[in-house]
Amino acid sequence: MFIGWDWSTEPHDVTVMDDAGKRIDRWELAHTEEGFAKTLARLGSAASRQICP
């Protein structure tokens, strides 16, 4: 799994790709504590789906 995080703008963009390069998720997050918490939870969920399909 690969993760791209565009840090240069607000809101920030996050893209998650599988090992074959297929985009499996993409979203914007606000530069707030809540935005980061939601993103970390979403990334954790994506990781668990990749590890335990």
PQR file of N, CA, C, O and H, with PARSE charges and radii, in Angstrom:
ATOM      1  N   MET A   1       0.837  -1.150   0.000 -0.4000 1.5000
ATOM      2  CA  MET A   1       0.000   0.000   0.000 -0.0000 2.0000
ATOM      3  C   MET A   1       0.895   1.231   0.000  0.5500 1.7000
ATOM      4  O   MET A   1       1.908   1.270   0.699 -0.5500 1.4000
ATOM      5  N   PHE A   2       0.523   2.224  -0.778 -0.4000 1.5000
ATOM      6  CA  PHE A   2       1.253   3.478  -0.870 -0.0000 2.0000
ATOM      7  C   PHE A   2       0.309   4.612  -0.534  0.5500 1.7000
ATOM      8  O   PHE A   2      -0.875   4.566  -0.869 -0.5500 1.4000
ATOM      9  H   PHE A   2      -0.300   2.193  -1.346  0.4000 1.0000
ATOM     10  N   ILE A   3       0.831   5.630   0.128 -0.4000 1.5000
ATOM     11  CA  ILE A   3       0.020   6.770   0.528 -0.0000 2.0000
ATOM     12  C   ILE A   3       0.711   8.037   0.052  0.5500 1.7000
ATOM     13  O   ILE A   3       1.900   8.238   0.296 -0.5500 1.4000
ATOM     14  H   ILE A   3       1.793   5.667   0.400  0.4000 1.0000
ATOM     15  N   GLY A   4      -0.049   8.891  -0.630 -0.4000 1.5000
ATOM     16  CA  GLY A   4       0.439  10.196  -1.039 -0.0000 2.0000
ATOM     17  C   GLY A   4      -0.303  11.258  -0.252  0.5500 1.7000
ATOM     18  O   GLY A   4      -1.527  11.204  -0.137 -0.5500 1.4000
ATOM     19  H   GLY A   4      -1.016   8.727  -0.828  0.4000 1.0000
ATOM     20  N   TRP A   5       0.430  12.229   0.294 -0.4000 1.5000
ATOM     21  CA  TRP A   5      -0.165  13.245   1.144 -0.0000 2.0000
ATOM     22  C   TRP A   5       0.292  14.598   0.617  0.5500 1.7000
ATOM     23  O   TRP A   5       1.472  14.934   0.715 -0.5500 1.4000
ATOM     24  H   TRP A   5       1.425  12.272   0.201  0.4000 1.0000
ATOM     25  N   ASP A   6      -0.641  15.386   0.052 -0.4000 1.5000
ATOM     26  CA  ASP A   6      -0.326  16.725  -0.446 -0.0000 2.0000
ATOM     27  C   ASP A   6      -0.416  17.687   0.733  0.5500 1.7000
ATOM     28  O   ASP A   6      -1.507  18.009   1.202 -0.5500 1.4000
ATOM     29  H   ASP A   6      -1.599  15.113  -0.028  0.4000 1.0000
ATOM     30  N   TRP A   7       0.724  18.134   1.199 -0.4000 1.5000
ATOM     31  CA  TRP A   7       0.814  18.941   2.390 -0.0000 2.0000
ATOM     32  C   TRP A   7       0.821  20.439   2.069  0.5500 1.7000
ATOM     33  O   TRP A   7       0.724  21.257   2.983 -0.5500 1.4000
ATOM     34  H   TRP A   7       1.611  17.872   0.818  0.4000 1.0000
ATOM     35  N   SER A   8       0.935  20.812   0.800 -0.4000 1.5000
ATOM     36  CA  SER A   8       1.216  22.210   0.459 -0.0000 2.0000
ATOM     37  C   SER A   8       0.001  23.115   0.423  0.5500 1.7000
ATOM     38  O   SER A   8       0.159  24.333   0.345 -0.5500 1.4000
ATOM     39  H   SER A   8       1.014  20.147   0.057  0.4000 1.0000
ATOM     40  N   THR A   9      -1.204  22.572   0.475 -0.4000 1.5000
ATOM     41  CA  THR A   9      -2.398  23.408   0.406 -0.0000 2.0000
ATOM     42  C   THR A   9      -3.343  23.087   1.553  0.5500 1.7000
ATOM     43  O   THR A   9      -3.181  22.079   2.240 -0.5500 1.4000
ATOM     44  H   THR A   9      -1.333  21.582   0.538  0.4000 1.0000
ATOM     45  N   GLU A  10      -4.314  23.938   1.750 -0.4000 1.5000
ATOM     46  CA  GLU A  10      -5.395  23.661   2.699 -0.0000 2.0000
ATOM     47  C   GLU A  10      -6.682  23.636   1.914  0.5500 1.7000
ATOM     48  O   GLU A  10      -6.931  24.604   1.196 -0.5500 1.4000
ATOM     49  H   GLU A  10      -4.446  24.757   1.192  0.4000 1.0000
ATOM     50  N   PRO A  11      -7.493  22.663   1.977 -0.5600 1.5000
ATOM     51  CA  PRO A  11      -7.266  21.440   2.736  0.2800 2.0000
ATOM     52  C   PRO A  11      -6.214  20.572   2.062  0.5500 1.7000
ATOM     53  O   PRO A  11      -5.868  20.781   0.900 -0.5500 1.4000
ATOM     54  N   HIS A  12      -5.717  19.606   2.799 -0.4000 1.5000
ATOM     55  CA  HIS A  12      -4.718  18.678   2.281 -0.0000 2.0000
ATOM     56  C   HIS A  12      -5.422  17.534   1.555  0.5500 1.7000
ATOM     57  O   HIS A  12      -6.574  17.216   1.851 -0.5500 1.4000
ATOM     58  H   HIS A  12      -5.998  19.436   3.744  0.4000 1.0000
ATOM     59  N   ASP A  13      -4.725  16.925   0.613 -0.4000 1.5000
ATOM     60  CA  ASP A  13      -5.263  15.782  -0.133 -0.0000 2.0000
ATOM     61  C   ASP A  13      -4.480  14.527   0.232  0.5500 1.7000
ATOM     62  O   ASP A  13      -3.258  14.566   0.375 -0.5500 1.4000
ATOM     63  H   ASP A  13      -3.789  17.184   0.373  0.4000 1.0000
ATOM     64  N   VAL A  14      -5.192  13.413   0.380 -0.4000 1.5000
ATOM     65  CA  VAL A  14      -4.573  12.128   0.675 -0.0000 2.0000
ATOM     66  C   VAL A  14      -5.061  11.121  -0.358  0.5500 1.7000
ATOM     67  O   VAL A  14      -6.257  11.050  -0.642 -0.5500 1.4000
ATOM     68  H   VAL A  14      -6.185  13.381   0.263  0.4000 1.0000
ATOM     69  N   THR A  15      -4.143  10.344  -0.921 -0.4000 1.5000
ATOM     70  CA  THR A  15      -4.473   9.281  -1.865 -0.0000 2.0000
ATOM     71  C   THR A  15      -3.831   7.991  -1.377  0.5500 1.7000
ATOM     72  O   THR A  15      -2.667   7.977  -0.979 -0.5500 1.4000
ATOM     73  H   THR A  15      -3.171  10.401  -0.690  0.4000 1.0000
ATOM     74  N   VAL A  16      -4.602   6.907  -1.412 -0.4000 1.5000
ATOM     75  CA  VAL A  16      -4.115   5.584  -1.031 -0.0000 2.0000
ATOM     76  C   VAL A  16      -4.172   4.693  -2.265  0.5500 1.7000
ATOM     77  O   VAL A  16      -5.201   4.606  -2.935 -0.5500 1.4000
ATOM     78  H   VAL A  16      -5.548   6.918  -1.736  0.4000 1.0000
ATOM     79  N   MET A  17      -3.049   4.030  -2.558 -0.4000 1.5000
ATOM     80  CA  MET A  17      -2.973   3.141  -3.717 -0.0000 2.0000
ATOM     81  C   MET A  17      -2.549   1.755  -3.259  0.5500 1.7000
ATOM     82  O   MET A  17      -1.806   1.613  -2.288 -0.5500 1.4000
ATOM     83  H   MET A  17      -2.213   4.100  -2.013  0.4000 1.0000
ATOM     84  N   ASP A  18      -3.027   0.729  -3.966 -0.4000 1.5000
ATOM     85  CA  ASP A  18      -2.606  -0.632  -3.631 -0.0000 2.0000
ATOM     86  C   ASP A  18      -1.242  -0.913  -4.246  0.5500 1.7000
ATOM     87  O   ASP A  18      -0.671  -0.051  -4.912 -0.5500 1.4000
ATOM     88  H   ASP A  18      -3.631   0.845  -4.754  0.4000 1.0000
ATOM     89  N   ASP A  19      -0.724  -2.100  -4.029 -0.4000 1.5000
ATOM     90  CA  ASP A  19       0.615  -2.450  -4.519 -0.0000 2.0000
ATOM     91  C   ASP A  19       0.720  -2.453  -6.036  0.5500 1.7000
ATOM     92  O   ASP A  19       1.820  -2.338  -6.577 -0.5500 1.4000
ATOM     93  H   ASP A  19      -1.189  -2.801  -3.488  0.4000 1.0000
ATOM     94  N   ALA A  20      -0.411  -2.582  -6.735 -0.4000 1.5000
ATOM     95  CA  ALA A  20      -0.414  -2.570  -8.193 -0.0000 2.0000
ATOM     96  C   ALA A  20      -0.541  -1.155  -8.755  0.5500 1.7000
ATOM     97  O   ALA A  20      -0.507  -0.971  -9.972 -0.5500 1.4000
ATOM     98  H   ALA A  20      -1.305  -2.675  -6.295  0.4000 1.0000
ATOM     99  N   GLY A  21      -0.689  -0.150  -7.881 -0.4000 1.5000
ATOM    100  CA  GLY A  21      -0.808   1.225  -8.328 -0.0000 2.0000
ATOM    101  C   GLY A  21      -2.233   1.676  -8.567  0.5500 1.7000
ATOM    102  O   GLY A  21      -2.451   2.765  -9.099 -0.5500 1.4000
ATOM    103  H   GLY A  21      -0.717  -0.300  -6.892  0.4000 1.0000
ATOM    104  N   LYS A  22      -3.204   0.868  -8.189 -0.4000 1.5000
ATOM    105  CA  LYS A  22      -4.613   1.230  -8.352 -0.0000 2.0000
ATOM    106  C   LYS A  22      -5.046   2.093  -7.163  0.5500 1.7000
ATOM    107  O   LYS A  22      -4.801   1.747  -6.007 -0.5500 1.4000
ATOM    108  H   LYS A  22      -3.026  -0.016  -7.757  0.4000 1.0000
ATOM    109  N   ARG A  23      -5.697   3.225  -7.469 -0.4000 1.5000
ATOM    110  CA  ARG A  23      -6.176   4.091  -6.403 -0.0000 2.0000
ATOM    111  C   ARG A  23      -7.338   3.418  -5.697  0.5500 1.7000
ATOM    112  O   ARG A  23      -8.321   3.037  -6.332 -0.5500 1.4000
ATOM    113  H   ARG A  23      -5.897   3.506  -8.408  0.4000 1.0000
ATOM    114  N   ILE A  24      -7.228   3.271  -4.382 -0.4000 1.5000
ATOM    115  CA  ILE A  24      -8.292   2.624  -3.623 -0.0000 2.0000
ATOM    116  C   ILE A  24      -9.043   3.603  -2.728  0.5500 1.7000
ATOM    117  O   ILE A  24     -10.117   3.277  -2.223 -0.5500 1.4000
ATOM    118  H   ILE A  24      -6.429   3.580  -3.866  0.4000 1.0000
ATOM    119  N   ASP A  25      -8.488   4.805  -2.524 -0.4000 1.5000
ATOM    120  CA  ASP A  25      -9.186   5.812  -1.729 -0.0000 2.0000
ATOM    121  C   ASP A  25      -8.532   7.163  -1.956  0.5500 1.7000
ATOM    122  O   ASP A  25      -7.343   7.252  -2.259 -0.5500 1.4000
ATOM    123  H   ASP A  25      -7.616   5.069  -2.934  0.4000 1.0000
ATOM    124  N   ARG A  26      -9.333   8.217  -1.803 -0.4000 1.5000
ATOM    125  CA  ARG A  26      -8.811   9.575  -1.930 -0.0000 2.0000
ATOM    126  C   ARG A  26      -9.758  10.499  -1.182  0.5500 1.7000
ATOM    127  O   ARG A  26     -10.975  10.334  -1.258 -0.5500 1.4000
ATOM    128  H   ARG A  26     -10.299   8.144  -1.556  0.4000 1.0000
ATOM    129  N   TRP A  27      -9.204  11.482  -0.451 -0.4000 1.5000
ATOM    130  CA  TRP A  27     -10.047  12.435   0.262 -0.0000 2.0000
ATOM    131  C   TRP A  27      -9.252  13.685   0.606  0.5500 1.7000
ATOM    132  O   TRP A  27      -8.024  13.709   0.518 -0.5500 1.4000
ATOM    133  H   TRP A  27      -8.215  11.616  -0.388  0.4000 1.0000
ATOM    134  N   GLU A  28      -9.976  14.711   0.995 -0.4000 1.5000
ATOM    135  CA  GLU A  28      -9.381  15.942   1.501 -0.0000 2.0000
ATOM    136  C   GLU A  28      -9.522  15.942   3.016  0.5500 1.7000
ATOM    137  O   GLU A  28     -10.486  15.407   3.563 -0.5500 1.4000
ATOM    138  H   GLU A  28     -10.973  14.691   1.066  0.4000 1.0000
ATOM    139  N   LEU A  29      -8.553  16.546   3.682 -0.4000 1.5000
ATOM    140  CA  LEU A  29      -8.688  16.693   5.119 -0.0000 2.0000
ATOM    141  C   LEU A  29      -8.385  18.122   5.519  0.5500 1.7000
ATOM    142  O   LEU A  29      -7.536  18.791   4.930 -0.5500 1.4000
ATOM    143  H   LEU A  29      -7.770  16.981   3.238  0.4000 1.0000
ATOM    144  N   ALA A  30      -9.097  18.565   6.529 -0.4000 1.5000
ATOM    145  CA  ALA A  30      -8.870  19.910   7.046 -0.0000 2.0000
ATOM    146  C   ALA A  30      -7.633  19.914   7.931  0.5500 1.7000
ATOM    147  O   ALA A  30      -7.290  18.905   8.547 -0.5500 1.4000
ATOM    148  H   ALA A  30      -9.786  18.021   7.007  0.4000 1.0000
ATOM    149  N   HIS A  31      -6.974  21.055   7.984 -0.4000 1.5000
ATOM    150  CA  HIS A  31      -5.784  21.206   8.823 -0.0000 2.0000
ATOM    151  C   HIS A  31      -6.235  21.522  10.250  0.5500 1.7000
ATOM    152  O   HIS A  31      -5.988  22.605  10.781 -0.5500 1.4000
ATOM    153  H   HIS A  31      -7.253  21.875   7.484  0.4000 1.0000
ATOM    154  N   THR A  32      -6.906  20.536  10.848 -0.4000 1.5000
ATOM    155  CA  THR A  32      -7.412  20.660  12.220 -0.0000 2.0000
ATOM    156  C   THR A  32      -7.111  19.357  12.955  0.5500 1.7000
ATOM    157  O   THR A  32      -6.778  18.346  12.336 -0.5500 1.4000
ATOM    158  H   THR A  32      -7.107  19.656  10.416  0.4000 1.0000
ATOM    159  N   GLU A  33      -7.232  19.394  14.274 -0.4000 1.5000
ATOM    160  CA  GLU A  33      -7.030  18.177  15.055 -0.0000 2.0000
ATOM    161  C   GLU A  33      -8.025  17.102  14.625  0.5500 1.7000
ATOM    162  O   GLU A  33      -7.661  15.934  14.487 -0.5500 1.4000
ATOM    163  H   GLU A  33      -7.503  20.216  14.776  0.4000 1.0000
ATOM    164  N   GLU A  34      -9.279  17.495  14.415 -0.4000 1.5000
ATOM    165  CA  GLU A  34     -10.298  16.531  13.984 -0.0000 2.0000
ATOM    166  C   GLU A  34      -9.980  15.966  12.603  0.5500 1.7000
ATOM    167  O   GLU A  34     -10.140  14.767  12.372 -0.5500 1.4000
ATOM    168  H   GLU A  34      -9.575  18.444  14.528  0.4000 1.0000
ATOM    169  N   GLY A  35      -9.530  16.820  11.685 -0.4000 1.5000
ATOM    170  CA  GLY A  35      -9.179  16.361  10.347 -0.0000 2.0000
ATOM    171  C   GLY A  35      -8.062  15.324  10.361  0.5500 1.7000
ATOM    172  O   GLY A  35      -8.129  14.323   9.648 -0.5500 1.4000
ATOM    173  H   GLY A  35      -9.400  17.794  11.872  0.4000 1.0000
ATOM    174  N   PHE A  36      -7.037  15.567  11.173 -0.4000 1.5000
ATOM    175  CA  PHE A  36      -5.935  14.617  11.265 -0.0000 2.0000
ATOM    176  C   PHE A  36      -6.369  13.322  11.947  0.5500 1.7000
ATOM    177  O   PHE A  36      -5.957  12.238  11.536 -0.5500 1.4000
ATOM    178  H   PHE A  36      -6.983  16.380  11.751  0.4000 1.0000
ATOM    179  N   ALA A  37      -7.194  13.428  12.985 -0.4000 1.5000
ATOM    180  CA  ALA A  37      -7.670  12.225  13.675 -0.0000 2.0000
ATOM    181  C   ALA A  37      -8.486  11.351  12.740  0.5500 1.7000
ATOM    182  O   ALA A  37      -8.324  10.131  12.729 -0.5500 1.4000
ATOM    183  H   ALA A  37      -7.528  14.310  13.319  0.4000 1.0000
ATOM    184  N   LYS A  38      -9.367  11.968  11.953 -0.4000 1.5000
ATOM    185  CA  LYS A  38     -10.179  11.200  11.002 -0.0000 2.0000
ATOM    186  C   LYS A  38      -9.298  10.555   9.935  0.5500 1.7000
ATOM    187  O   LYS A  38      -9.539   9.418   9.529 -0.5500 1.4000
ATOM    188  H   LYS A  38      -9.499  12.959  11.962  0.4000 1.0000
ATOM    189  N   THR A  39      -8.283  11.280   9.484 -0.4000 1.5000
ATOM    190  CA  THR A  39      -7.391  10.733   8.469 -0.0000 2.0000
ATOM    191  C   THR A  39      -6.600   9.545   9.002  0.5500 1.7000
ATOM    192  O   THR A  39      -6.463   8.536   8.310 -0.5500 1.4000
ATOM    193  H   THR A  39      -8.088  12.204   9.813  0.4000 1.0000
ATOM    194  N   LEU A  40      -6.076   9.650  10.221 -0.4000 1.5000
ATOM    195  CA  LEU A  40      -5.324   8.532  10.789 -0.0000 2.0000
ATOM    196  C   LEU A  40      -6.224   7.308  10.966  0.5500 1.7000
ATOM    197  O   LEU A  40      -5.783   6.180  10.747 -0.5500 1.4000
ATOM    198  H   LEU A  40      -6.187  10.470  10.783  0.4000 1.0000
ATOM    199  N   ALA A  41      -7.471   7.522  11.357 -0.4000 1.5000
ATOM    200  CA  ALA A  41      -8.405   6.401  11.486 -0.0000 2.0000
ATOM    201  C   ALA A  41      -8.686   5.784  10.120  0.5500 1.7000
ATOM    202  O   ALA A  41      -8.744   4.562   9.989 -0.5500 1.4000
ATOM    203  H   ALA A  41      -7.829   8.438  11.535  0.4000 1.0000
ATOM    204  N   ARG A  42      -8.859   6.622   9.109 -0.4000 1.5000
ATOM    205  CA  ARG A  42      -9.135   6.119   7.754 -0.0000 2.0000
ATOM    206  C   ARG A  42      -7.939   5.354   7.206  0.5500 1.7000
ATOM    207  O   ARG A  42      -8.108   4.317   6.566 -0.5500 1.4000
ATOM    208  H   ARG A  42      -8.812   7.615   9.215  0.4000 1.0000
ATOM    209  N   LEU A  43      -6.736   5.855   7.451 -0.4000 1.5000
ATOM    210  CA  LEU A  43      -5.535   5.151   7.004 -0.0000 2.0000
ATOM    211  C   LEU A  43      -5.392   3.814   7.726  0.5500 1.7000
ATOM    212  O   LEU A  43      -5.012   2.814   7.116 -0.5500 1.4000
ATOM    213  H   LEU A  43      -6.598   6.698   7.971  0.4000 1.0000
ATOM    214  N   GLY A  44      -5.692   3.795   9.010 -0.4000 1.5000
ATOM    215  CA  GLY A  44      -5.636   2.544   9.767 -0.0000 2.0000
ATOM    216  C   GLY A  44      -6.612   1.518   9.215  0.5500 1.7000
ATOM    217  O   GLY A  44      -6.302   0.330   9.135 -0.5500 1.4000
ATOM    218  H   GLY A  44      -6.000   4.607   9.505  0.4000 1.0000
ATOM    219  N   SER A  45      -7.793   1.987   8.836 -0.4000 1.5000
ATOM    220  CA  SER A  45      -8.797   1.092   8.249 -0.0000 2.0000
ATOM    221  C   SER A  45      -8.320   0.550   6.913  0.5500 1.7000
ATOM    222  O   SER A  45      -8.489  -0.635   6.627 -0.5500 1.4000
ATOM    223  H   SER A  45      -8.045   2.952   8.901  0.4000 1.0000
ATOM    224  N   ALA A  46      -7.727   1.405   6.094 -0.4000 1.5000
ATOM    225  CA  ALA A  46      -7.213   0.958   4.787 -0.0000 2.0000
ATOM    226  C   ALA A  46      -6.097  -0.065   4.976  0.5500 1.7000
ATOM    227  O   ALA A  46      -6.025  -1.056   4.251 -0.5500 1.4000
ATOM    228  H   ALA A  46      -7.590   2.368   6.326  0.4000 1.0000
ATOM    229  N   ALA A  47      -5.231   0.183   5.954 -0.4000 1.5000
ATOM    230  CA  ALA A  47      -4.130  -0.750   6.215 -0.0000 2.0000
ATOM    231  C   ALA A  47      -4.650  -2.100   6.669  0.5500 1.7000
ATOM    232  O   ALA A  47      -4.144  -3.134   6.234 -0.5500 1.4000
ATOM    233  H   ALA A  47      -5.290   0.989   6.543  0.4000 1.0000
ATOM    234  N   SER A  48      -5.647  -2.108   7.532 -0.4000 1.5000
ATOM    235  CA  SER A  48      -6.172  -3.390   8.015 -0.0000 2.0000
ATOM    236  C   SER A  48      -6.859  -4.166   6.896  0.5500 1.7000
ATOM    237  O   SER A  48      -6.833  -5.397   6.891 -0.5500 1.4000
ATOM    238  H   SER A  48      -6.059  -1.268   7.885  0.4000 1.0000
ATOM    239  N   ARG A  49      -7.473  -3.461   5.950 -0.4000 1.5000
ATOM    240  CA  ARG A  49      -8.087  -4.155   4.797 -0.0000 2.0000
ATOM    241  C   ARG A  49      -7.021  -4.753   3.901  0.5500 1.7000
ATOM    242  O   ARG A  49      -7.250  -5.806   3.305 -0.5500 1.4000
ATOM    243  H   ARG A  49      -7.494  -2.461   5.954  0.4000 1.0000
ATOM    244  N   GLN A  50      -5.870  -4.124   3.785 -0.4000 1.5000
ATOM    245  CA  GLN A  50      -4.776  -4.633   2.956 -0.0000 2.0000
ATOM    246  C   GLN A  50      -4.089  -5.823   3.619  0.5500 1.7000
ATOM    247  O   GLN A  50      -3.697  -6.774   2.942 -0.5500 1.4000
ATOM    248  H   GLN A  50      -5.683  -3.269   4.269  0.4000 1.0000
ATOM    249  N   ILE A  51      -3.946  -5.769   4.933 -0.4000 1.5000
ATOM    250  CA  ILE A  51      -3.256  -6.833   5.665 -0.0000 2.0000
ATOM    251  C   ILE A  51      -4.159  -8.048   5.851  0.5500 1.7000
ATOM    252  O   ILE A  51      -3.699  -9.186   5.760 -0.5500 1.4000
ATOM    253  H   ILE A  51      -4.265  -4.997   5.482  0.4000 1.0000
ATOM    254  N   CYS A  52      -5.429  -7.810   6.109 -0.4000 1.5000
ATOM    255  CA  CYS A  52      -6.384  -8.889   6.400 -0.0000 2.0000
ATOM    256  C   CYS A  52      -7.570  -8.813   5.449  0.5500 1.7000
ATOM    257  O   CYS A  52      -8.671  -8.456   5.868 -0.5500 1.4000
ATOM    258  H   CYS A  52      -5.802  -6.885   6.183  0.4000 1.0000
ATOM    259  N   PRO A  53      -7.368  -9.143   4.178 -0.5600 1.5000
ATOM    260  CA  PRO A  53      -8.463  -9.005   3.212  0.2800 2.0000
ATOM    261  C   PRO A  53      -9.622  -9.940   3.518  0.5500 1.7000
ATOM    262  O   PRO A  53     -10.619  -9.944   2.797 -0.5500 1.4000
TER
END
